[in-house]
Amino acid sequence: MPSSAVNALPGDNSKPKPEKKGSLEAFKAVFAYAKPHKLAFSGVFVCALLGISADLLQPYLVKIAIDDHLAIGKKDFDLIGIIAAVYLGISIISFIFTYLQNNLLQYAGQSIVAKIRNDLFGHISKLSMSYFDKVHRGSLVTNVSSDTETISQFFTQVLLSLIRDGMTLVLIIVFMFQLDATLAWYCLIALPVIGIVAFLFRRYLREAYQTTRSRLSRLIGFIAENLSGMGLIQAFRQEEEQTRRFTEHNQSYWEGNMREVRANVLFNRTFDFLGNAALVLVVWLGGMAVFHKQIEVGVLYAFTSYIRQFFAPINQITMQWNTFQSTMVSMDRIWSIFSTRPAVKEPAAEEAVHLPLEQVQGRVDFNHISFGYTSSQTVIPDLDLHIAAGEMIGVVGTTGAGKSTLISLLNRFYDVTRGSIEIDGIDIRRLPQSRIHRIVGLIQQEPYLFSGSILDNVRLFQKDISREKVVEACQFVGAHDMIMRMPGGYETPLTERGSGLSAGERQLISFARIVVFKPKILILDEATANLDSQTEQLVQDALQSVSKGRTTIVIAHRLSTVMHADRIIVMKHGRAVEQGTHDQLLARHGYYAELYRHAKQASGQ
């Protein structure tokens, strides 16, 4: 973001809910992006001035031809030819400068919106996970795509209209007063009427646009949610129910759009009526003045042309009113995101510790931590856990025991409410988040693969990681043969989420990522939960290879996954109720032994 926009951000906001800002402040913040393009906008202004001046000279030339030659029967064909040539010349000039003005404005407008879109996506990617817990994904998709596109229309349509049509209006008034001041004053009677109509429509139009945008966000969110869960929808035969719900969202959006259309039609037709009424008034008053020889016929012709052109820019400006209103809504929505500060903050420069990656040992200490996703819900009341460097720890427990919360805290997706988490004796709140995420590697139950080649998915599109390193990593985890069986080998394109691969193949690729990026602390969050026994063995072999020399924390429902861990932590209600090796825990006949017995019964052993 530009510095002016950044400086306007609120200082400390630990809540993920965006802080509301006034429309004026949002408008100023977005317009800060236009400052680097001042020269382009100056060019637009100059081109518009020259192009409009050329346009408005045309009726005046016709007036000269009528009053000074045709009306008095003067047969000076050479002068008429000169006037025609000048008319043609200024038409060409108008075309050239209008072309330049549009190109300059499109370049500046598209550049501004591209910068806003980049900054918005970058800002969203830096927000804490607590923000995404509360904000709907469909709304964010709308912000990045639709809202920024609306702002693009503001710079390329509304702003052009304000410059071109506003300047046209001023110059027309100047020309009309030059022709006849009395008729000009009669024309200006319409201006306060226009102002009153615009004021009366403003709030109604804004509410209509806000309603439409909100309903569009819900519709997009519903579509995204259903596309992601299409397998589940079909498995449970929910097609008709989801179609019914989609129809409700679509109908709601249609109704909002129709309300918006009705408001726009009424608004624009009101101005059409005012324009026609003003034209009738000018023709009547001007015609009477011609009959009484108070003005010439050419003046009436020019005045009629100017009064048509007078209402054309006003109508154009009012037609852009809906885009302007929609832009203000979009600016408010985007600014509300920019105004949101991450709940998890980077350490202050004087407190930050830049721990060299090669010096990391991998010791992890949870020092009497407590945490809750909300102030009323404590997930981990008090946990004191210490993991030695290079130790493999298994973490087990029933759903809701706090296992995944534990690793979210270690990754610093959230900050603890009390206590501290340390890596090699350094509080992770003093480590830059980019450094934490290089130290801590995470393999989740559903590894995320992006659209792109297998090569780029392993190295996560970082071109500085060579193909040789990727191949070596895949060989290390046992994924190389599987990849080479594919038609394109490492260049095989993957669809979103790697839907063309099995769960085990996706996990092997995620293991290869770990080898490439070499984190000192490795976390597996239910990484084998959805695998069959044969595929699980492949992944287990890869785990044995990857975990060597690393501190490894394995979160598992299947106790067989962690039986060979150096130590098993048994969690219940956010507390570590037992810990020890598999044999030690079984010998205690406690909670772990109970979980183990239930697991054996479930597997039929």
N, C-alpha and C positions, 0 to 999 in steps of 0.2 A: 504494500500500500504506500501511497505517498506519505511523506512525513507529516503533513498537516492532518491527514486522516488518522494516522497513528496517534498523534498527540491528543486527539480528541477522545480517544478511548478512555473508559473509566479505569481507575487505578487497580483496584483489587476486587475481584468478583469470584468467589469460590463456588457460586451456584452456576449450574450449566444453563439455566434459563436465561435467554437473552434479555438484556436490559433495554427497555424501550427508549428510543430517542425520538425527538421531534422531527417532523418532516423537513423543517428548514435545516437542521443540523445534518440530516441524511443527505439532503440536496447539496449542501456545501461540501460534504465529505466526498461524494461522488464526483462533483465538479473539480475537486482537486486533481483528478486524473487528467483533466483537460489542459492544465497549465503547460505541460511540455509541448503542446500543439498550438501554442499561441500564434506562431507564424502562419500555420495553415489556416487558422480561423481568420487571421487578418487578410490572407489571400482570398478567402471566401467572401469577406465583407467587400473588398475592392471589386472583385469580379461581379458580385451581386449588384453593386452600385452602378457599374458601367453597363451591365446587361439590362437592368431595369430602366436606366436613363434612355438607352437606345429604344426600348419598347415604348416608353411613354412619349417619345418624340414623334412617333408615327402618326397618332391622331392630330397632333399639332401641324405636321406637314400637310395632311389632308385638308385641315382647316385653312391653311395658307392657299392651297390650290383652289379651294372653293370660293373663299371670300375675295381673294386678290386677283383671281383670273376667271374662273368659270361663272361666278355669280354676276360679274360685271361685263361678261362677254369678251374679255381680253383674249386674243388668239396668239399667245406667245408659247408656241409648241416646244421651242427649245428650252424655255424655263420649266415647262411642265415635265419635259424629259429629264431635266436636271433633278427636279423634285422626286421623280420616280426612281432615278438612279440612287439618290441619297436615301430614299425609303428602303430600297433593296440593300444598300450598304449597311444601314443600321440594323436591318434584320439579320444580316450575316454576323455583324458584331455581337448582337444579342445572343445568337446561337453559340458563338465561340465562347463568350464569357459565361454563359449558362452551363455549357459543357465543362469548362474548367472549374466552376464553382461546385458543381455536383461531384466531380472527381476528388477535389480537395477535401470536401466535407465527408465523403465516404471513406477516404483514407484515414482522416483524423478520427471519425466516429468509430470505425471498425478497430482501429488501433487502441482506442480508449477502452472499448468493451472487451477486447482480447486481454488487455492488462487487468481489468477488473475480474474477468473470469479466472485468470491464472491466480491472482491474489486470493480470490474467494476459495478456490479449490485448495490452495496451499494452506489457507487459514483453517478450513474445515478439517484438513488432515492433521492439524496440530492440536485440535481440541481434544479434551480428555474423554475417556470412554463414558464417563457419567453423562456427558452431553448427548451421546448417541443412545443412551438408555431412555432418554426422555423425549427426543425429537424424532419424528417420523422420517424414515428414509425418503419416502415419496416427496415430502416437503423440501428436503435438501436437493433432490434431483431437479425439482421445479426451480429452486433458487439458482442453481448453477446453469441450467439450460434456458428455461423460459423467462425467468426474471431478467437475466443478463441480456437476452434477446430483446426484451421490451426496452431496456435502457439503450440498446443499439438503435432501436427505432426512434428513440428520443433524439439522439445525436444526429441521425441521418434523415429524419423526417420533421420532427417537431422543431428542432433548432434551425433547420433550413427554412422552415415556414416562418419562424419568428424573424429571421434575418431578412429573407427575401420579401415576404408579404408585409412585414412591418415597414420595411424601407419603401416598398411600393405604395403603401397607404400614405406615408408622409409625402412622398414626391407627387402623388396624385392630388393631394390637398393643395400643395404648392402650385401645381399647374392650373387647378380649378380656380384658385384665387387670382391667378394671372389672367385667366379668361374673363371671369365675372364674379366679383366678390359676393353679390347678393345671392346668386344661385348657389355659391359655395357654402354660404351660411345656412341656407335651407337644407343642404345635404348633411351638414354636420349635426342637424337636429337628431339624426338617427343614432349618433354615438352614445348618448346617455341611455337610450332605450336598449341598445346592445349590451351596455354594461349591466343594466338591471337584469336582463334575461340571463346573462352569464352567471351573475351572482346567485340567482334563484335556482339555477340548474346545478351549480357546483357540487353541493353536498349530496344531492340525489345521485349524480353520476359517480361520485367517488365511492359511495356505499355500494352501488351496483358493480363497480369494478372489483372492489375488495371481496364481495361475495363470490363473484365469478372466479377470481384467482384462488380463493380458499377451496372452493369446490373442485377446481381443476387439480389442486395439490392432492386432495383426498382421492380423486379418481386415479391419478398417476400412482399414488401409493398403493391403492388396491390392486392395480394391474401388476405392479412390480412384485407385490406379495404373492399373488396368485401364480405368476410365472415361476417364481422361485419354488413354490410348493405344488407344482402341477402333478408331480408323481403321487403325492399324498391325496390330492383332490380326486385323481382317477382311481386310486386304490380304494377309496371309501365312497366312490360313486357320488361325489359332491358337485358334479358338473352343473346340474340344474340349479342347485341352491346357490352356487357361486355366480352363475349367470343371472339369477334373480337379484342377487345383491349388487352385481355390476350394473344391472339395469336401473336399480334405484340410484346409484351414484351417477350414472350417465344421465338419467332423467333430471336429477337435481342440478347437474351442470348445465343441461339444456335449458332448464327454467331460468337459471342465472344468466345465461347468454341471451335468452329472449328478453329478459328484463333490461339488460344492457342495450340490446338492439333497439327496443322501443324508446328508451331514453335518448339514444343517439339520433334516431329518426325524428323524434319530436323536437329535439334541440336544433338539428340542422334545418329542418323544414321551417322552423320559426324564423331563422335567419334568411332563408330563401324568400319568405313572405315579406320581411322587412326590406330586402333588396328590391323586390318587384314594386313594393309600395313607393320606395324612394325614386325608382325609375319613372313611375307614373307621375309623381309629383314634379320631377324635373322636366319631363316632356310637356306637361301641362303648363307649368310656369314659363319654361323656355319658349314654348310655342306662342303663348300670349305675348312674350317679349319680342319675338320675331314679327308677329302681326303688327305690333305697335312700333316696330323698327327701333327697339331699344338695344337689340343685339343682332348680329348677323347669323345667317343660316349655318355658316361654317363653325361659328362658336357653339351653336346648339348641337351640331354633329359631334364636335370634339367633346362637349360636355356630356353628351349621351354615352360616348365611348368611355369617357373617364368614370362616369357613375357606374357603368357596368364593371369596369376594372376596379372601382372603389370597393364594391361589395365582394368581388372575387377574392381578394386577399383576406378580407374579414371572414368570409365563408371558409377559406382554406385554414385560417387559424382556428376557427371554431371546430372544423372537422378534425383537427389534431387534438382537440380538447380531450377526447377519450384516450388517445395515446399518452397525453400528458398526465392525466389522472392515473392511468395504469402504470406509468413510469414512477409516479410518486409512491404508489403502493409497493412497486418492486424495489425502489430505493429504500423504503422503510424496512422491507423484509431483509434485503441484503445487508443494510446497515445494522440491523438487529443481530445478524451473525457476526459481522466484524466487531460489534461492540461486546460480544461474548468473549471473555478471557478464559483460557483453560483453567480448570480447577486444579490440575497438576501443573505447577509452575516450574520453569527453569530456575536453577539456583542463581543467586546474585553473583556478579562477576568476582566480587571479593571473597565469596564463600565457596565458589566452585572448585572442585578438585578434578584435575585432568589426569586420570589414572591411565598410564600407558598400557595398551592391551597386552603387550608381551610380559608385563610385570604382574598381571592378574593371576592369583593363585586359585580363586574360586571358593573361598570360605564364605558361608552365608549364615547370618545370625538374625533370628526374629526375636527381638528383645521385648518381651511382655507387650506384644502389640494387641490392639483392639481395633475393630472396624465394623461399620455398618453402611449399607448403601443409602439409607436414610437415617435421620436422627432418631427415629422411633424403632428402627430395626437393627439390632446388633447381630451380625453374623459371626464374628470372632470376638468373644468377650475378653479373653486373656490367653495369649499363646506365647510361650517361651521355648524356642526351638533353635538348636545350633547344629549346623552341618559342616563337617570338615571338608577341606579342599580335596577333590578327587573322590569323595564318597558317593556311592549310589544309594539314594534314599527312595523307598517306596512309600506312597501316601495312599491309604485306603480309608474307606468309610462309606456310609450310605449316602444317598442323594441328599443334598442340603447340609452335609457335615462341614462344608467350608473348604473343600479341597481345591476347587478351581479358584475360589476367592484368594486363597493363599498365593497361587502363582500369578494372579492378576496384580496382587500387591508387590510381588517381587519384580514383575515387569514394569512396575510403577504406572499401570493403567489407572490406578487410584492411589491416594495417599492414606496411610493409616491414621486413625483418629487419635491413638495414643501409642506411645512406645516408638520403636525405630527398627528399620531393617538395614542391615549393614552387609556390604560385600568387602571382604578383606579388611574389616574394621572401619570402613568408611560408610557413613550414612548415605543411602542412595539418593536422598533429597539434595545432597551436595554434588552429585554426579550429573553432568548433562544427560538428557534423556537419550540423545543419539549414542552416547557412550554406553549407557545401560543396555540398549538394544543390540549393541555389538558384543557385549559381554555375555548377555543372557539370550540363548536361542530357544525358540518355542516351536514345538511340533504339536499341532492340535488334532482333535479327533477327526475333523474334516479339513484336511490340508487344502488351502486355497491355491488354485492354479489360475493364471491369467490367460487371456487370449493371446497367443503367440507361440513361438517354437518351444520345444522342450529345453533347448540350450538356454534360451532367455528366461525360462521359468526357473531353471536351476540357479542361474546367476542373477536373477531378478533384474534383468535388463541393464546391468552394470557392465558396460563394454570393456572396462579396464580389467575384468576377469577373463582370462584367456579361455579359448575352447579346450585347450589341453588340460587346464585345471578342472574344468567341468567334467571332462571324460574321466580323468583320474578319480574324481570324487564319486562318480557313478559306478566305476569299477570297484571302488572301495566298499560301497554299500550293497553291491550286487545288483545294480539296476542296469548295467551296461548291456548285457545280453538281451534283456527285455526291450531296451530302446533300439538296439540294432535290428531287431526283428520287425520294427515298424517301417513303413514304406520310405519315409524320409530320414530315418535315423534321428540324429539330434536336431535336424531341421523340421521334423514332423510338426505341423501346426496343431495346436490344441484349441478346442472351443472353450467357452467360459466355464470355469470351475473344472476343466479337464474331464468333461462328461464322457469322452471316448476312452478313458482309462478305468481300470478296476480300482477299488479302494486300496488294495495293496500296492498297485503300481503308483498311485498318487502318493502314498506314504513313502515309498522308496525315493521318489523324486524329492520329497520334503527332507528326507534324511541326507540326500546328496547336497541340498542347500546348506545344511548344518556343516558338512565337511568343508564346503567352499568358503563359508564365512567364519569358521573356526571360533565359535563362542566358547568361553571357558566354563560356562554354566549351561547345562542342557535341561530343558523341561519337556516332558512328554505328557500331554493332557489327554488321557483316554485314547492314546494313539492307536491301540489295537482293538478298541471296543467293537468296531464294525467289521472285523476281519474273520474269515473262516480260519480253522485251526492250521491248515497248510500254509495259507498266506501269512498268518500270525507268526509262524516259525521263521519265514523269510525275514519279516520285519524284526523279529527278536534277534536274528543273526546280525542284521544291520545295526540294531541297537547296541549289541555287544561290541561291534567294531567302532561305532561312533562315540560311545561313552568312555572309551579308554583315554585316560588322562584328563577327563572332565568331571566336574561335579555334576551329578545327574539326579534329577528329581522326577520320579515316574508316578503320575496320578493314574490310578487304575481301579476299575470295578472288578475285573478278573484278578483274583488273588494269585493265579498262576503266573501272571505277568511280573509280579514283584517278589516271588518266593526266593529268588536268588540275590535279592538286594542286600547290601551291607547292613542296612537297618530299615525296618518298616515302622512308619508312624501311623498309628490308628487314630482317626479323628472322629469326634462325636460332638455335635452342637458347637462347632468352632473351637474345640479344645483337643489337645493331644492327650488322649486318655491312656494310651499304651504305646510303648516303643521297644524295639528289639529285633532280633532275627526271627525268621519264620519259625524255627524250632523252639526258640525261647518263648515266643508268644503262644504257641500251641501248648507248651508245658504249663503256662499260667492258667489255662482253662478260663480265660476271661472273654472280653468282647471280641477280640480277633478270632479266638477259637470258635465263638458262636457264628461269626461271619463265615468262617471257613467251612463249618458244618453245613450251614445253609447253602453255600456255593456248591458243595458236593452233592447235596440232595437235589438241587436244581439241575445239575448236570447228569443225575441219574447214577452216580457212582456209589 
